[in-house]
Amino acid sequence: MGMKFVDQFKRDIEAFVERTGLKPYKLANMAGVPPATIYRFLKGERPGMSMESYAKIKKAMSDYLAENVVWTPGQKEVANGKTESTIGR
């Protein structure tokens, strides 16, 4: 994995955890990877991960969002999954 890719994937995981309120441990369980894989990656203790682990984590995040996020036209997401209207702005 290139450094830009690694940095972006780290930001993706951090944003997912922040927006969903799920702990990295839960994400690891959903993805079928050891929790240490995600924790060490986020802490910078490992420079990357296998493409297999990356794919599992990315799929778990995508599947979770597809099943749990509802978007309504005319609204934008704000902190903690709440939305606010963009109509009339």
ABEGO torsion letter per residue (X at the ends): XBAAAAAAAAAAAAAAAAAAGBBAAAAAAAAGBBAAAAAAAAAGABABBBAAAAAAAAAAAAAAAAAABBBBBGBBBBBGGBBBBABGX
